[in-house]
Amino acid sequence: MSYNNLLYLLVVIFLLSVQPIPAQPALPLWQVCLLFAAKFALFHFCCRLFFAASRVRDVTKYLQAEKHLILLAIFFVAIDIFLLDSLAYFARLPYVGILPFFARFLGLLLFFAYLGDVWFVASSRSGAIFGRATAARGFVLENIRSNLPIILPWFCISLLLDLLHLLPVPAVQTFLASGLGEVIVMLLFFLFIALIFPPLLLRIWGCRPMAVGPFRDHMVAFCQRLNLHYQDIMIWPLFGGQMVTAGVVGFIARFRYILVTPSLLANLESREIDAVLAHEIGHVKRHHMPLYLLVLVGFSIIMSPFLDLFLYATLQGEWFYRLAKRVNLSASGLLDIILPVALLVLLVVFLRFVFGFFMRNFERQADLHALTALGGGSAISAALEKVAWLSGDIRELPSWHHFGIRQRVDFLAACDADPALVPRHHRKVYLALGFYGALIITAGVGNYLLPKDLVEQAVSDRAVARLEEELAKAPDNYQIPWALGDIYLQQKAYSQAIAAYERSLRLAPENPEVLNNLAWVLVTCEEERFRDGQRGLLLASKAADLKPAPHILDTLAHAYWLQGEKKQALATEKRALDAARPEHKGIYAEQLKQWQESLKERAGQGADF
């Protein structure tokens, strides 16, 4: 699995996740198909051009061509998602509309179609570059199989959530939206990674148990010496077994497997194989797999309050509204562009630099485990040098996730010369983890302490500021204090809301909506010091005389109820229910039911009405 592809696929999954599935596509299907065909033809031409024999003569040039084409594929997929509305057409396919996840999965398959074209064309150069010729079809399939682990957890968890959302049980939907529900979903994700993912991965990769013999006996004895518990040792036929690599999957012993490729067994000496095994065992002993999950989950925890603060600052800034005006977009339209772009940049920066930092230093810890286990770095250095040569002479190739081979070998030589570097590196890693953990805890506490309606508050504060500016210019416009009162009421700033409604009424005393809104505050306010049931009833009665709309009758019913006129309250609420639109009847029916049940309960207790 290419770690660069991990970054690319996560970016595409993010793009698919942030784009809502449009109800109606912007372009007709024939135009979408024509544009897609033209675009794919252009992409295929670029593949041919980038992988021309005159351009790709070594591993570095090959990897550069692949990287540039995959970035182009991401750009083209973004066009398919955001401009050609491919998700809207996918959602129209039979059974796809039932589960929105399937439309996004088809969008991911679209990206794999581009990748397939890259690998199909690249197969013509792979033999000359890597020294292992592979048929085009096999080369494409092997690349797909090696990248499936990246999308498998996302696929399974997303499918499960969509299926749960289909259940016609309101309690399930409420639970999933709750904090506890999110924790349970995360727990299910961890259980999947720990218990189901490892054996499923082995089936996808076509792994088989290593046959009994000298190789296996030696590896079993070595693992016992290093106290590693595992389920089995598997032959990993990656790219037909021609890749020189090894790995460990699973962080629970019963579901942990050691993977080795045939090429590694064929080309490395016994002590070099021990060094590679010791490196992989180092990942287990240092708990790198669960730490990777912690780093990834921590990112989402850290981002939650950060994004709230970012949105609050953006919506409070004058520059944001000036920019919206300049580009001729509404504030919400501009935010729909800025937010996904900001999230994408943060995701790429996190994966490339933060996650990349931990990956590189975890790999170095694994190298140091091999150095310590074998009493020196010569064996792991020799294995690394041989892997570099067999993989197409990649010794000088830089790596954002592993350090380059030369860097790793040089560091091992430095540790042989100065053993104090070994504990120093471990301290560096754990200090970084401690800092990251403190950041997660701080973000979690901040997320708990921040107001839940911070973004809505920013929008309201901005609206209040604009309305107050307009009121200063037009003090006789009754609509401005009316609008201010509505915002203050939404913010539960009752004193300001009452003052704003009073000002509007002084300018337009016969406005039924303002009469109703002020009455609602006086009748239903959570803070008792602002309640005035008698005046609220007078205002609501006047509003209902002027405009007997359902919401105004509902306010009048609440005023009657507060004043103890229960029969009048029920009769008025019944009038509101009868006059309401079908989609609103449930609100008034529920209120009427609550009052009726309250009266029955009091009647049963012998209360006097």
LUMTOR-913443 format. One line per 4 residues: number of its first residue (from 1); their letters; for each residue z, y, x of C-alpha. Coordinates in nm, 3 decimals, padded with zeros to 5 digits. Each point is the difference from the previous one (the first is absolute). Last residue first. Example, Ala and Ser with C-alpha at 12.3 -4.5 7.8 and 13.67 -1.06 7.14 Angstrom:
<nodes>
2 = sa = 00.714,-00.106,01.367 ~ 00.066,-00.344,-00.137
</nodes>
This chain:
<nodes>
609 = fdag = 03.794,02.443,-06.066 ~ 00.337,-00.171,-00.001 ~ 00.041,-00.291,00.235 ~ 00.099,-00.337,-00.145
605 = qgar = -00.079,-00.193,00.318 ~ -00.293,-00.166,-00.169 ~ -00.128,00.342,-00.103 ~ 00.024,00.112,00.361
601 = ekls = -00.216,-00.291,00.111 ~ -00.247,00.056,-00.281 ~ -00.029,00.370,00.090 ~ -00.061,-00.080,00.366
597 = eqwq = -00.262,-00.257,-00.097 ~ -00.180,00.261,-00.207 ~ 00.018,00.253,00.285 ~ -00.144,-00.246,00.251
593 = klqe = -00.278,-00.109,-00.239 ~ -00.106,00.360,-00.064 ~ -00.020,00.064,00.375 ~ -00.208,-00.315,00.051
589 = ayig = -00.234,00.092,-00.285 ~ -00.042,00.351,00.141 ~ -00.111,-00.126,00.341 ~ -00.209,-00.288,-00.141
585 = khep = -00.199,00.237,-00.221 ~ -00.159,00.175,00.298 ~ -00.314,-00.212,00.045 ~ -00.056,-00.011,-00.377
581 = raad = 00.011,00.381,-00.033 ~ 00.316,00.140,-00.153 ~ 00.028,00.142,-00.353 ~ 00.181,-00.300,-00.152
577 = lark = 00.238,-00.028,00.298 ~ 00.084,00.373,-00.007 ~ 00.070,-00.021,-00.375 ~ 00.226,-00.301,00.064
573 = etal = 00.180,00.204,00.267 ~ 00.060,00.267,-00.262 ~ 00.142,-00.247,-00.251 ~ 00.224,-00.162,00.260
569 = aqkk = 00.134,00.338,00.124 ~ 00.057,00.125,-00.355 ~ 00.200,-00.314,-00.073 ~ 00.206,00.049,00.318
565 = egql = 00.098,00.364,-00.045 ~ 00.267,-00.018,00.273 ~ -00.109,00.314,00.185 ~ -00.134,-00.207,00.287
561 = wyah = -00.200,-00.214,-00.242 ~ -00.151,00.305,-00.170 ~ -00.104,00.141,00.337 ~ -00.151,-00.334,00.102
557 = altd = -00.201,-00.004,-00.324 ~ -00.120,00.357,00.067 ~ -00.120,-00.106,00.346 ~ -00.187,-00.295,-00.154
553 = lihp = -00.154,00.234,-00.259 ~ -00.131,00.209,00.290 ~ -00.149,-00.306,00.170 ~ -00.164,-00.113,-00.326
549 = apkl = -00.157,00.339,-00.082 ~ 00.145,00.203,-00.289 ~ -00.125,00.335,00.138 ~ 00.151,00.329,-00.131
545 = daak = 00.266,-00.160,-00.218 ~ 00.071,-00.257,00.274 ~ 00.047,00.279,00.258 ~ 00.242,00.185,-00.229
541 = sall = 00.201,-00.316,-00.061 ~ 00.007,-00.075,00.374 ~ 00.129,00.352,00.079 ~ 00.274,-00.016,-00.265
537 = lgrq = 00.101,-00.355,00.104 ~ 00.017,00.103,00.367 ~ 00.216,00.296,-00.095 ~ 00.252,-00.233,-00.164
533 = gdrf = -00.023,-00.266,00.268 ~ 00.068,00.229,00.293 ~ 00.003,-00.210,00.316 ~ -00.008,00.170,00.341
529 = reee = 00.360,-00.082,00.091 ~ -00.058,-00.363,-00.101 ~ -00.227,-00.073,00.293 ~ -00.239,-00.279,-00.103
525 = ctvl = -00.194,00.244,-00.221 ~ -00.111,-00.161,-00.329 ~ 00.061,00.269,-00.263 ~ -00.020,00.329,00.191
521 = vwal = -00.286,-00.125,00.218 ~ -00.194,-00.132,-00.302 ~ 00.054,00.328,-00.187 ~ -00.151,00.190,00.292
517 = nnlv = -00.301,-00.230,-00.003 ~ -00.044,00.024,-00.379 ~ 00.018,00.379,-00.011 ~ -00.241,00.007,00.296
513 = epne = -00.243,-00.224,-00.189 ~ 00.043,00.182,-00.333 ~ -00.096,00.343,00.142 ~ 00.130,00.251,-00.258
509 = palr = 00.219,00.205,00.238 ~ -00.288,00.079,00.241 ~ 00.119,00.243,00.272 ~ 00.370,-00.049,-00.062
505 = lsre = -00.073,-00.367,-00.044 ~ -00.154,-00.023,00.349 ~ 00.309,00.161,00.152 ~ 00.230,-00.241,-00.183
501 = yaai = -00.216,-00.293,00.120 ~ 00.034,00.117,00.362 ~ 00.378,00.051,-00.028 ~ 00.048,-00.344,-00.160
497 = aqsy = -00.207,-00.166,00.275 ~ 00.183,00.186,00.278 ~ 00.338,-00.120,-00.132 ~ -00.131,-00.351,-00.058
493 = akqq = -00.136,-00.070,00.346 ~ -00.067,-00.362,-00.100 ~ -00.317,00.005,00.216 ~ -00.210,-00.081,-00.309
489 = lyid = 00.184,00.275,-00.187 ~ -00.072,00.244,00.282 ~ -00.368,-00.090,-00.020 ~ -00.014,00.048,-00.376
485 = glaw = 00.189,00.329,00.025 ~ -00.245,00.129,00.257 ~ -00.290,-00.082,-00.234 ~ 00.168,00.199,-00.280
481 = piqy = 00.082,00.278,00.248 ~ -00.377,00.023,00.070 ~ -00.123,-00.040,-00.359 ~ 00.184,00.310,-00.124
477 = ndpa = -00.225,00.234,00.203 ~ 00.181,00.337,-00.002 ~ 00.112,-00.017,00.366 ~ -00.360,-00.034,00.125
473 = kale = -00.006,00.062,00.379 ~ 00.361,-00.107,00.059 ~ -00.058,-00.292,-00.236 ~ -00.301,-00.112,00.206
469 = eelr = 00.210,-00.012,00.318 ~ 00.274,-00.186,-00.189 ~ -00.260,-00.246,-00.125 ~ -00.128,-00.068,00.354
465 = avar = 00.352,-00.057,00.136 ~ 00.093,-00.223,-00.294 ~ -00.318,-00.209,00.049 ~ 00.080,-00.047,00.368
461 = dsva = 00.355,-00.102,-00.079 ~ -00.128,-00.243,-00.264 ~ -00.248,-00.164,00.240 ~ 00.267,-00.026,00.268
457 = qevl = 00.246,-00.143,-00.253 ~ -00.255,-00.262,-00.104 ~ -00.024,-00.101,00.365 ~ 00.378,-00.018,00.040
453 = dkpl = 00.053,-00.191,-00.325 ~ 00.206,-00.280,00.153 ~ 00.222,00.253,00.173 ~ 00.056,-00.101,00.364
449 = lyng = 00.328,-00.179,00.068 ~ -00.128,-00.359,-00.030 ~ -00.318,00.071,00.199 ~ 00.209,00.174,00.263
445 = vgat = 00.230,-00.301,00.026 ~ -00.301,-00.230,00.043 ~ -00.163,00.240,00.245 ~ 00.318,00.015,00.209
441 = iila = 00.030,-00.380,-00.009 ~ -00.364,-00.042,00.106 ~ 00.037,00.257,00.279 ~ 00.313,-00.174,00.122
437 = gyfg = -00.199,-00.325,00.008 ~ -00.275,00.170,00.199 ~ 00.253,00.134,00.250 ~ 00.160,-00.344,00.030
433 = laly = -00.341,-00.164,00.041 ~ -00.087,00.247,00.277 ~ 00.338,-00.066,00.167 ~ -00.069,-00.370,-00.037
429 = vkrh = -00.337,00.025,00.172 ~ 00.124,00.221,00.284 ~ 00.298,-00.227,00.058 ~ -00.235,-00.300,00.029
425 = hrpv = -00.209,00.193,00.254 ~ 00.306,00.082,00.211 ~ 00.114,-00.361,-00.017 ~ -00.328,-00.105,00.171
421 = lapd = -00.042,00.297,00.236 ~ 00.318,-00.099,00.183 ~ -00.195,-00.299,00.140 ~ -00.176,00.232,00.252
417 = adca = -00.278,-00.172,00.199 ~ -00.061,-00.269,-00.262 ~ 00.027,00.271,-00.265 ~ -00.268,00.207,00.177
413 = alfd = -00.230,-00.305,00.014 ~ 00.053,-00.052,-00.374 ~ -00.085,00.366,-00.059 ~ -00.321,-00.029,00.203
409 = vrqr = -00.104,-00.311,-00.195 ~ 00.058,00.171,-00.333 ~ -00.181,00.317,00.101 ~ -00.296,-00.199,00.134
405 = igfh = -00.020,-00.203,-00.323 ~ -00.002,00.319,-00.210 ~ 00.304,00.089,-00.211 ~ 00.042,-00.222,-00.308
401 = hwsp = -00.060,00.223,-00.307 ~ -00.192,00.304,00.124 ~ -00.205,-00.207,00.246 ~ -00.190,00.126,00.305
397 = leri = -00.275,-00.223,00.150 ~ 00.051,-00.034,00.374 ~ 00.056,-00.377,-00.005 ~ -00.261,-00.064,-00.271
393 = dgsl = -00.223,-00.227,00.210 ~ -00.175,-00.171,-00.294 ~ 00.281,-00.192,-00.167 ~ 00.011,-00.266,00.276
389 = wavk = 00.076,00.267,00.262 ~ 00.277,00.168,-00.197 ~ 00.150,-00.337,-00.099 ~ 00.003,-00.102,00.368
385 = elaa = 00.172,00.323,00.103 ~ 00.255,-00.038,-00.279 ~ 00.078,-00.359,00.097 ~ 00.039,00.098,00.366
381 = sias = 00.237,00.281,-00.099 ~ 00.200,-00.239,-00.224 ~ 00.034,-00.243,00.294 ~ 00.077,00.261,00.268
377 = gggl = 00.262,00.188,-00.201 ~ 00.313,-00.165,00.133 ~ 00.274,-00.253,-00.077 ~ -00.194,-00.182,-00.270
373 = atla = 00.222,00.098,-00.293 ~ 00.057,00.355,00.130 ~ -00.371,00.077,00.051 ~ -00.091,-00.161,-00.332
369 = hlda = 00.267,00.209,-00.176 ~ -00.135,00.305,00.185 ~ -00.345,-00.060,-00.146 ~ 00.157,-00.023,-00.348
365 = qref = 00.182,00.330,00.060 ~ -00.333,00.153,00.106 ~ -00.154,-00.121,-00.323 ~ 00.288,00.162,-00.191
361 = nrmf = -00.069,00.319,00.195 ~ -00.365,00.010,-00.096 ~ 00.067,-00.087,-00.364 ~ 00.283,00.254,-00.030
357 = fgfv = -00.216,00.282,00.131 ~ -00.296,-00.108,-00.215 ~ 00.219,00.016,-00.311 ~ 00.089,00.359,00.091
353 = frlf = -00.330,00.113,00.158 ~ -00.301,-00.163,-00.167 ~ 00.166,-00.128,-00.316 ~ 00.200,00.317,-00.064
349 = vvll = -00.286,00.236,00.087 ~ -00.237,-00.197,-00.225 ~ 00.248,00.000,-00.290 ~ 00.082,00.370,00.043
345 = vlla = -00.369,00.092,00.003 ~ -00.062,-00.210,-00.312 ~ 00.296,00.153,-00.181 ~ -00.116,00.353,00.082
341 = vpli = -00.354,-00.082,-00.118 ~ 00.135,-00.160,-00.319 ~ 00.217,00.310,-00.069 ~ -00.256,00.269,00.083
337 = idll = -00.275,-00.119,-00.236 ~ 00.204,-00.055,-00.317 ~ 00.192,00.315,00.094 ~ -00.324,00.199,-00.015
333 = gsas = -00.068,-00.129,-00.350 ~ 00.359,00.071,-00.110 ~ -00.024,00.359,00.126 ~ -00.335,00.044,-00.177
329 = lnvr = -00.307,00.018,00.217 ~ -00.242,00.278,00.089 ~ 00.021,-00.048,00.378 ~ 00.139,00.353,00.046
325 = kalr = 00.228,-00.021,-00.303 ~ 00.153,-00.328,00.116 ~ 00.043,00.147,00.350 ~ 00.181,00.303,-00.142
321 = yfwe = 00.220,-00.232,-00.205 ~ 00.098,-00.204,00.306 ~ 00.048,00.306,00.221 ~ 00.262,00.136,-00.240
317 = gqlt = 00.229,-00.288,00.092 ~ 00.241,-00.141,-00.256 ~ -00.229,-00.287,-00.095 ~ -00.044,-00.094,00.365
313 = aylf = 00.371,00.024,00.081 ~ 00.092,-00.221,-00.298 ~ -00.280,-00.246,00.078 ~ 00.114,-00.032,00.360
309 = ldlf = 00.364,-00.033,-00.107 ~ -00.088,-00.281,-00.239 ~ -00.223,-00.157,00.263 ~ 00.281,00.000,00.255
305 = psmi = 00.245,-00.142,-00.252 ~ -00.221,-00.311,-00.055 ~ -00.159,-00.021,00.346 ~ 00.312,-00.126,00.175
301 = isfg = 00.045,-00.288,-00.245 ~ -00.372,-00.092,00.018 ~ 00.013,00.003,00.381 ~ 00.316,-00.208,00.002
297 = vlvl = -00.184,-00.280,-00.179 ~ -00.248,-00.019,00.288 ~ 00.265,00.024,00.274 ~ 00.221,-00.256,-00.174
293 = lylp = -00.294,-00.237,-00.041 ~ -00.075,00.026,00.372 ~ 00.371,-00.062,00.068 ~ -00.017,-00.318,-00.208
289 = mhhr = -00.283,-00.123,00.228 ~ 00.153,00.128,00.326 ~ 00.325,-00.195,-00.021 ~ 00.058,00.024,00.378
285 = kvhg = 00.033,-00.379,00.024 ~ -00.312,-00.052,-00.209 ~ -00.221,00.243,00.195 ~ 00.137,-00.146,00.323
281 = ieha = -00.108,-00.345,-00.117 ~ -00.357,00.132,00.002 ~ 00.038,00.119,00.360 ~ 00.171,-00.326,00.100
277 = lvad = -00.295,-00.189,-00.146 ~ -00.244,00.212,00.203 ~ 00.210,-00.058,00.314 ~ 00.015,-00.375,-00.065
273 = iers = -00.378,00.000,-00.036 ~ -00.020,00.172,00.339 ~ 00.228,-00.266,00.150 ~ -00.223,-00.279,-00.135
269 = elna = -00.326,00.157,00.114 ~ -00.216,00.200,-00.237 ~ -00.365,-00.068,-00.085 ~ -00.004,-00.301,-00.234
265 = llsp = 00.328,00.065,-00.179 ~ -00.096,00.364,-00.062 ~ -00.347,-00.100,-00.114 ~ 00.145,-00.246,-00.252
261 = tvli = 00.194,00.284,-00.167 ~ 00.378,-00.008,-00.030 ~ 00.213,00.064,-00.308 ~ 00.377,-00.057,-00.024
257 = yrfr = 00.121,-00.029,-00.358 ~ 00.307,00.134,-00.179 ~ 00.076,-00.093,-00.362 ~ 00.312,-00.208,00.065
253 = aifg = 00.103,00.238,00.279 ~ -00.019,00.314,-00.214 ~ -00.197,00.280,00.171 ~ -00.346,-00.138,-00.075
249 = vvga = -00.308,00.006,00.221 ~ -00.001,-00.048,00.378 ~ -00.307,00.072,00.212 ~ -00.242,-00.115,00.265
245 = tvmq = -00.318,00.131,00.160 ~ -00.322,-00.083,00.185 ~ -00.263,00.020,-00.274 ~ -00.261,-00.279,00.011
241 = ggfl = 00.168,-00.224,-00.259 ~ -00.295,00.033,-00.236 ~ 00.068,00.368,-00.044 ~ 00.372,-00.073,-00.044
237 = pwim = 00.056,-00.378,-00.018 ~ 00.382,00.025,00.018 ~ 00.152,-00.337,00.097 ~ 00.347,-00.015,-00.149
233 = idqy = 00.350,-00.068,00.136 ~ 00.243,-00.080,-00.282 ~ 00.305,00.107,-00.201 ~ 00.182,00.218,00.252
229 = hlnl = 00.329,00.045,00.182 ~ -00.013,00.167,00.342 ~ 00.286,-00.075,00.239 ~ -00.183,00.099,00.321
225 = rqcf = 00.042,-00.352,00.141 ~ -00.099,-00.147,-00.336 ~ -00.317,00.211,00.001 ~ -00.085,-00.131,00.348
221 = avmh = 00.060,-00.362,-00.103 ~ -00.223,00.039,-00.306 ~ -00.270,00.167,00.212 ~ 00.002,-00.282,00.257
217 = drfp = -00.013,-00.269,-00.266 ~ -00.284,00.181,-00.177 ~ -00.212,00.024,00.314 ~ 00.081,-00.357,00.109
213 = gvam = -00.097,-00.157,-00.333 ~ 00.058,00.007,-00.374 ~ -00.275,00.195,-00.172 ~ 00.054,00.364,-00.081
209 = prcg = 00.036,00.055,-00.373 ~ -00.304,00.157,-00.169 ~ -00.098,00.361,-00.064 ~ -00.285,00.083,-00.238
205 = wirl = 00.060,00.376,00.013 ~ 00.042,00.027,-00.376 ~ 00.220,-00.310,-00.010 ~ 00.223,00.129,00.280
201 = llpp = 00.034,00.335,-00.176 ~ 00.121,-00.168,-00.318 ~ 00.263,-00.189,00.202 ~ 00.127,00.331,00.152
197 = fila = -00.030,00.225,-00.313 ~ 00.202,-00.205,-00.245 ~ 00.354,00.004,00.137 ~ 00.072,00.312,00.209
193 = iflf = -00.279,00.238,-00.104 ~ 00.031,-00.102,-00.366 ~ 00.378,00.029,00.012 ~ -00.034,00.347,00.152
189 = fllm = -00.238,00.110,-00.278 ~ 00.230,-00.145,-00.266 ~ 00.285,00.203,00.149 ~ -00.216,00.314,-00.016
185 = vive = -00.072,-00.070,-00.367 ~ 00.373,-00.048,-00.060 ~ 00.080,00.331,00.172 ~ -00.263,00.181,-00.208
181 = glgs = 00.150,-00.147,-00.318 ~ 00.347,00.114,00.107 ~ -00.131,00.355,00.035 ~ -00.150,-00.014,-00.349
177 = alft = -00.369,-00.003,-00.094 ~ -00.015,-00.381,00.011 ~ 00.307,-00.021,-00.224 ~ -00.148,00.233,-00.261
173 = qvap = -00.322,-00.203,-00.007 ~ 00.195,-00.326,-00.033 ~ 00.216,00.143,-00.280 ~ -00.313,00.110,-00.187
169 = vpll = -00.119,-00.363,-00.028 ~ -00.370,-00.042,-00.076 ~ -00.062,-00.151,00.347 ~ -00.309,00.158,00.155
165 = hlld = 00.211,00.201,00.246 ~ 00.127,-00.329,00.143 ~ -00.358,-00.117,00.062 ~ -00.084,00.327,00.173
161 = llls = 00.309,-00.032,00.219 ~ -00.088,-00.358,00.099 ~ -00.358,00.096,00.088 ~ 00.123,00.286,00.218
157 = icfw = 00.249,-00.230,00.177 ~ -00.261,-00.270,00.067 ~ -00.284,00.228,00.115 ~ 00.217,00.223,00.215
153 = plii = 00.152,-00.304,00.174 ~ -00.351,-00.148,00.061 ~ -00.170,00.318,00.123 ~ 00.097,-00.012,00.367
149 = plns = 00.009,-00.379,00.021 ~ -00.369,-00.007,-00.106 ~ -00.119,00.162,00.324 ~ -00.048,-00.317,00.208
145 = rine = -00.174,-00.174,-00.289 ~ -00.246,00.288,-00.040 ~ -00.077,00.004,00.371 ~ -00.053,-00.377,-00.002
141 = lvfg = -00.231,00.026,-00.301 ~ -00.216,00.268,00.164 ~ -00.031,-00.192,00.329 ~ -00.078,-00.323,-00.186
137 = raat = -00.284,00.165,-00.192 ~ -00.142,00.163,00.312 ~ 00.010,-00.319,00.208 ~ 00.241,00.024,00.292
133 = argf = -00.069,00.039,00.373 ~ 00.310,00.004,00.217 ~ -00.030,00.193,00.326 ~ 00.178,00.306,-00.139
129 = iags = -00.273,00.262,00.050 ~ -00.319,-00.208,00.007 ~ 00.118,-00.228,-00.280 ~ 00.134,00.286,-00.212
125 = rssa = -00.324,00.199,00.012 ~ -00.192,-00.162,-00.288 ~ 00.327,-00.045,-00.189 ~ 00.037,00.378,-00.018
121 = vfwv = -00.270,00.022,-00.270 ~ 00.185,-00.239,-00.230 ~ 00.337,00.146,00.102 ~ -00.097,00.352,-00.108
117 = dgly = -00.168,-00.128,-00.317 ~ 00.312,-00.196,-00.088 ~ 00.209,00.312,00.057 ~ -00.210,00.187,-00.255
113 = affl = 00.042,-00.285,-00.249 ~ 00.369,-00.010,00.090 ~ 00.027,00.360,-00.120 ~ -00.152,-00.104,-00.332
109 = llgl = 00.251,-00.284,-00.013 ~ 00.269,00.267,00.017 ~ -00.155,00.176,-00.300 ~ -00.004,-00.336,-00.178
105 = fraf = 00.373,-00.020,00.069 ~ 00.039,00.349,-00.146 ~ -00.171,-00.109,-00.324 ~ 00.211,-00.316,-00.001
101 = fpli = 00.321,00.203,00.023 ~ -00.077,00.169,-00.333 ~ 00.070,-00.333,-00.179 ~ -00.150,-00.018,-00.348
97 = gvyp = -00.302,00.207,00.104 ~ -00.111,-00.277,00.236 ~ -00.025,-00.260,-00.279 ~ -00.377,00.056,-00.036
93 = lraf = -00.128,00.286,00.219 ~ 00.063,00.354,-00.126 ~ 00.280,00.060,00.254 ~ -00.251,-00.053,00.282
89 = yals = -00.210,00.283,-00.143 ~ 00.296,00.241,-00.002 ~ 00.104,-00.115,00.348 ~ -00.349,00.083,00.134
85 = dllf = 00.045,00.364,-00.098 ~ -00.298,00.109,00.215 ~ 00.182,00.301,00.141 ~ 00.360,-00.111,00.066
81 = idia = -00.022,-00.376,00.046 ~ -00.356,-00.051,00.127 ~ 00.025,00.312,00.219 ~ 00.331,-00.129,00.141
77 = vffi = -00.175,-00.332,00.064 ~ -00.266,00.187,00.201 ~ 00.265,00.175,00.211 ~ 00.186,-00.328,00.058
73 = alli = -00.331,-00.163,00.104 ~ -00.063,00.285,00.246 ~ 00.342,-00.067,00.152 ~ -00.095,-00.369,00.018
69 = lhke = -00.325,00.096,00.174 ~ 00.175,00.216,00.259 ~ 00.255,-00.273,00.076 ~ -00.263,-00.274,00.034
65 = aqly = -00.211,00.214,00.235 ~ 00.304,00.085,00.210 ~ 00.103,-00.366,00.015 ~ -00.345,-00.103,00.122
61 = ktvd = -00.017,00.285,00.253 ~ 00.336,-00.105,00.148 ~ -00.092,-00.369,-00.002 ~ -00.320,00.052,00.201
57 = rvrs = -00.373,00.064,-00.041 ~ -00.024,00.161,-00.343 ~ -00.247,00.291,00.005 ~ -00.323,-00.160,00.131
53 = aaff = 00.070,-00.318,-00.195 ~ 00.009,00.198,-00.325 ~ 00.336,-00.031,-00.174 ~ 00.027,00.367,-00.102
49 = lrcc = -00.360,00.023,-00.123 ~ 00.002,-00.323,-00.198 ~ 00.331,00.095,-00.160 ~ -00.129,00.351,-00.075
45 = fhfl = -00.305,-00.151,-00.176 ~ 00.234,-00.218,-00.206 ~ 00.198,00.310,-00.101 ~ -00.317,00.183,-00.104
41 = afka = -00.101,-00.300,-00.213 ~ 00.350,-00.001,-00.150 ~ -00.032,00.368,-00.089 ~ -00.340,-00.044,-00.161
37 = afll = 00.125,-00.299,-00.201 ~ 00.316,00.190,-00.104 ~ -00.201,00.302,-00.111 ~ -00.234,-00.213,-00.208
33 = cvqw = 00.284,-00.202,-00.153 ~ 00.194,00.315,-00.089 ~ -00.311,00.161,-00.149 ~ -00.067,-00.307,-00.214
29 = lpla = 00.361,-00.014,-00.114 ~ 00.012,00.353,-00.138 ~ 00.210,00.253,00.194 ~ 00.343,00.153,-00.072
25 = pqap = 00.161,-00.329,-00.095 ~ 00.218,-00.002,-00.315 ~ 00.365,-00.106,-00.024 ~ 00.043,00.064,00.371
21 = ipqv = 00.218,-00.250,00.193 ~ 00.258,00.216,00.175 ~ -00.059,00.044,00.375 ~ 00.317,-00.022,00.207
17 = sllf = 00.004,-00.381,00.027 ~ -00.363,-00.051,00.102 ~ 00.030,00.257,00.279 ~ 00.325,-00.165,00.117
13 = ivvl = -00.162,-00.344,00.005 ~ -00.282,00.153,00.208 ~ 00.250,00.151,00.247 ~ 00.191,-00.329,00.021
9 = lyll = -00.327,-00.177,00.077 ~ -00.082,00.235,00.288 ~ 00.345,-00.021,00.163 ~ 00.013,-00.379,-00.020
5 = nnys = -00.360,-00.003,00.126 ~ 00.118,00.174,00.314 ~ 00.261,-00.272,00.033 ~ -00.282,-00.254,00.018
1 = m = 00.097,-00.341,-00.140
</nodes>
